[in-house]
Amino acid sequence: MAQCAAIKANGERCKGVAIDSSEWCYQHSPAHAQERRRNASKGGKRGGRGRPSPAGELEDVKALLRELTEDVLSGERDKSIATVANLLLNTRLRAVELERKWKEIQELEGRLEALEGVLKGRPKAG
């Protein structure tokens, strides 16, 4: 089990385990620099709790709901039409939520595959 050859900013040698036939751990490997940069840049582009924000779609639905509410309360729109529209908007919101979850699952699968790749390069304990 080879130790990473990197020297940290405080002058200590990295205690990470070198991956594959490299002399570097995942955090210091030049081969993984682009992947680390891409993963790090996602942090600032996420909504609350690390989730993507489908803001445009949600804003459209909120605007339609606001318009429906105002029209029903003012008597400009029939309640039965507004009820059907509300059901359709709820279906649309459900689709947005499912899409968000699907994207989140795909991202997690990619991260898990990357971790499995790192672990394959490490010798087994025992």
C-alpha positions as a LaTeX table, in Angstrom:
\begin{tabular}{lrrr}
\hline
Residue & $x$ (\AA) & $y$ (\AA) & $z$ (\AA) \\
\hline
Met1 & 0.00 & 0.00 & 0.00 \\
Ala2 & 1.78 & 3.10 & $-1.28$ \\
Gln3 & 1.43 & 6.45 & 0.43 \\
Cys4 & 0.61 & 9.55 & $-1.60$ \\
Ala5 & 3.73 & 11.53 & $-2.57$ \\
Ala6 & 2.08 & 14.95 & $-2.19$ \\
Ile7 & 3.33 & 17.46 & 0.36 \\
Lys8 & 0.52 & 19.49 & 1.95 \\
Ala9 & 0.60 & 23.25 & 2.51 \\
Asn10 & 1.64 & 22.75 & 6.14 \\
Gly11 & 4.73 & 20.78 & 4.99 \\
Glu12 & 3.42 & 17.37 & 6.04 \\
Arg13 & 3.25 & 14.49 & 3.61 \\
Cys14 & $-0.26$ & 13.46 & 2.57 \\
Lys15 & $-1.44$ & 10.39 & 4.45 \\
Gly16 & $-3.69$ & 9.28 & 1.57 \\
Val17 & $-3.21$ & 6.00 & $-0.25$ \\
Ala18 & $-1.92$ & 6.20 & $-3.82$ \\
Ile19 & $-4.43$ & 4.94 & $-6.36$ \\
Asp20 & $-3.81$ & 2.46 & $-9.17$ \\
Ser21 & $-0.17$ & 2.59 & $-10.30$ \\
Ser22 & 0.07 & 6.31 & $-9.53$ \\
Glu23 & 2.10 & 7.94 & $-6.78$ \\
Trp24 & $-0.87$ & 10.21 & $-5.89$ \\
Cys25 & $-4.11$ & 9.79 & $-3.96$ \\
Tyr26 & $-7.39$ & 10.86 & $-5.57$ \\
Gln27 & $-7.17$ & 14.36 & $-4.03$ \\
His28 & $-3.70$ & 15.05 & $-5.46$ \\
Ser29 & $-3.75$ & 13.09 & $-8.72$ \\
Pro30 & $-3.39$ & 15.33 & $-11.79$ \\
Ala31 & $-5.46$ & 12.76 & $-13.71$ \\
His32 & $-8.47$ & 13.54 & $-11.51$ \\
Ala33 & $-8.01$ & 17.33 & $-11.36$ \\
Gln34 & $-10.73$ & 18.08 & $-13.92$ \\
Glu35 & $-13.20$ & 15.76 & $-12.18$ \\
Arg36 & $-12.45$ & 17.35 & $-8.78$ \\
Arg37 & $-12.88$ & 20.83 & $-10.25$ \\
Arg38 & $-16.19$ & 19.86 & $-11.86$ \\
Asn39 & $-17.49$ & 18.33 & $-8.62$ \\
Ala40 & $-16.40$ & 21.36 & $-6.59$ \\
Ser41 & $-18.09$ & 23.81 & $-8.97$ \\
Lys42 & $-21.45$ & 22.10 & $-8.48$ \\
Gly43 & $-21.63$ & 23.34 & $-4.89$ \\
Gly44 & $-22.34$ & 26.95 & $-5.81$ \\
Lys45 & $-24.93$ & 26.00 & $-8.42$ \\
Arg46 & $-27.16$ & 23.98 & $-6.13$ \\
Gly47 & $-30.36$ & 24.93 & $-4.39$ \\
Gly48 & $-30.98$ & 24.21 & $-0.72$ \\
Arg49 & $-29.54$ & 20.98 & 0.66 \\
Gly50 & $-27.55$ & 20.35 & $-2.51$ \\
Arg51 & $-30.54$ & 20.08 & $-4.83$ \\
Pro52 & $-30.87$ & 21.66 & $-8.25$ \\
Ser53 & $-33.50$ & 24.38 & $-8.41$ \\
Pro54 & $-35.98$ & 24.12 & $-11.31$ \\
Ala55 & $-36.80$ & 27.78 & $-10.71$ \\
Gly56 & $-38.17$ & 28.63 & $-14.15$ \\
Glu57 & $-40.72$ & 25.83 & $-14.16$ \\
Leu58 & $-41.83$ & 26.54 & $-10.60$ \\
Glu59 & $-42.17$ & 30.26 & $-11.26$ \\
Asp60 & $-44.41$ & 29.52 & $-14.26$ \\
Val61 & $-46.67$ & 27.28 & $-12.18$ \\
Lys62 & $-46.83$ & 29.80 & $-9.34$ \\
Ala63 & $-47.77$ & 32.56 & $-11.77$ \\
Leu64 & $-50.54$ & 30.43 & $-13.28$ \\
Leu65 & $-51.87$ & 29.53 & $-9.84$ \\
Arg66 & $-51.85$ & 33.18 & $-8.83$ \\
Glu67 & $-53.73$ & 34.11 & $-11.99$ \\
Leu68 & $-56.27$ & 31.32 & $-11.51$ \\
Thr69 & $-56.87$ & 32.34 & $-7.92$ \\
Glu70 & $-57.40$ & 35.98 & $-8.81$ \\
Asp71 & $-59.71$ & 35.10 & $-11.70$ \\
Val72 & $-61.86$ & 32.76 & $-9.61$ \\
Leu73 & $-62.12$ & 35.21 & $-6.72$ \\
Ser74 & $-63.06$ & 38.05 & $-9.07$ \\
Gly75 & $-65.64$ & 35.88 & $-10.85$ \\
Glu76 & $-63.85$ & 36.11 & $-14.22$ \\
Arg77 & $-63.20$ & 32.35 & $-14.38$ \\
Asp78 & $-65.54$ & 29.45 & $-13.73$ \\
Lys79 & $-64.61$ & 27.39 & $-10.66$ \\
Ser80 & $-64.87$ & 24.09 & $-12.54$ \\
Ile81 & $-62.34$ & 25.23 & $-15.14$ \\
Ala82 & $-60.02$ & 26.48 & $-12.39$ \\
Thr83 & $-60.35$ & 23.12 & $-10.60$ \\
Val84 & $-59.27$ & 21.19 & $-13.69$ \\
Ala85 & $-56.42$ & 23.64 & $-14.30$ \\
Asn86 & $-55.29$ & 23.20 & $-10.70$ \\
Leu87 & $-55.24$ & 19.41 & $-11.12$ \\
Leu88 & $-53.14$ & 19.76 & $-14.25$ \\
Leu89 & $-50.75$ & 22.15 & $-12.53$ \\
Asn90 & $-50.35$ & 19.68 & $-9.66$ \\
Thr91 & $-49.50$ & 16.98 & $-12.20$ \\
Arg92 & $-46.93$ & 19.33 & $-13.73$ \\
Leu93 & $-45.37$ & 19.96 & $-10.31$ \\
Arg94 & $-45.17$ & 16.22 & $-9.69$ \\
Ala95 & $-43.36$ & 15.78 & $-13.02$ \\
Val96 & $-40.88$ & 18.52 & $-12.08$ \\
Glu97 & $-40.23$ & 16.79 & $-8.74$ \\
Leu98 & $-39.72$ & 13.39 & $-10.39$ \\
Glu99 & $-37.30$ & 14.92 & $-12.87$ \\
Arg100 & $-35.33$ & 16.51 & $-10.03$ \\
Lys101 & $-35.15$ & 13.21 & $-8.17$ \\
Trp102 & $-34.08$ & 11.36 & $-11.32$ \\
Lys103 & $-31.24$ & 13.82 & $-11.94$ \\
Glu104 & $-30.17$ & 13.55 & $-8.31$ \\
Ile105 & $-30.10$ & 9.74 & $-8.53$ \\
Gln106 & $-28.03$ & 9.87 & $-11.72$ \\
Glu107 & $-25.55$ & 12.23 & $-10.07$ \\
Leu108 & $-25.27$ & 9.99 & $-7.01$ \\
Glu109 & $-24.74$ & 6.94 & $-9.20$ \\
Gly110 & $-21.89$ & 8.73 & $-10.98$ \\
Arg111 & $-20.29$ & 9.70 & $-7.68$ \\
Leu112 & $-20.68$ & 6.13 & $-6.38$ \\
Glu113 & $-19.02$ & 4.73 & $-9.50$ \\
Ala114 & $-16.12$ & 7.15 & $-9.02$ \\
Leu115 & $-15.71$ & 6.05 & $-5.40$ \\
Glu116 & $-15.85$ & 2.39 & $-6.39$ \\
Gly117 & $-13.13$ & 3.07 & $-8.96$ \\
Val118 & $-10.92$ & 4.60 & $-6.27$ \\
Leu119 & $-11.57$ & 1.70 & $-3.91$ \\
Lys120 & $-10.70$ & $-0.90$ & $-6.56$ \\
Gly121 & $-7.22$ & 0.59 & $-6.75$ \\
Arg122 & $-6.64$ & 0.20 & $-3.03$ \\
Pro123 & $-5.31$ & $-3.02$ & $-1.56$ \\
Lys124 & $-7.73$ & $-4.98$ & 0.63 \\
Ala125 & $-7.29$ & $-4.79$ & 4.39 \\
Gly126 & $-6.81$ & $-7.96$ & 6.28 \\
\hline
\end{tabular}
